Amino acid sequence: MEAINGDKLRGHLETLVLSTLERGEAHGLEILRRLDDAGCGMLRLKEGSLYPALYRLEGAGEVAAIWEADTQGRRGARRRIYRLTAKGKRKLHAGRAEWQQFVHVLGGILGAPA
């Protein structure tokens, strides 16, 4: 099976991000790792797609973000930590329902077993 890239993820990325944050707060690279792990290495998502989605979610009040107080002994810049808000949980619930309907409709068209 070929990798799932940005074009195939379009329209679903924000729901996927919200789903990863349901498991707990995380910085951007941790979100990418969670998506990669959950997708068994088949997702080909780049930082250039993730961060604009995070900024949109933050602007909509669906995630909240804070800067780390310090680097906690590791090298590099402080990281921005994202967490799911109550509004984000509602959007995630709606996104899952939309996805289930999408799969049901396409499965019917393609003749996939129910």
URZI-V366481 format. One record per residue. RES is the residue in one small letter. PHI is phi in whole degrees, 0 to 359 (none if undefined). Layout:
res: (RES	RES)
phi: (PHI	PHI)
This chain:
res: (m	e	a	i	n	g	d	k	l	r	g	h	l	e	t	l	v	l	s	t	l	e	r	g	e	a	h	g	l	e	i	l	r	r	l	d	d	a	g	c	g	m	l	r	l	k	e	g	s	l	y	p	a	l	y	r	l	e	g	a	g	e	v	a	a	i	w	e	a	d	t	q	g	r	r	g	a	r	r	r	i	y	r	l	t	a	k	g	k	r	k	l	h	a	g	r	a	e	w	q	q	f	v	h	v	l	g	g	i	l	g	a	p	a)
phi: (none	280	298	263	257	305	298	285	271	306	92	238	301	297	295	297	296	301	297	292	285	298	279	136	297	196	270	306	293	292	298	301	297	298	295	297	298	294	270	52	77	271	275	246	257	249	304	295	264	292	296	299	295	298	294	296	298	293	298	276	79	268	226	243	223	224	276	305	294	208	277	53	83	265	280	110	285	295	254	267	256	253	221	285	259	299	296	294	297	294	295	297	300	295	295	294	296	298	297	298	295	302	297	298	294	294	300	295	292	275	78	285	297	281)
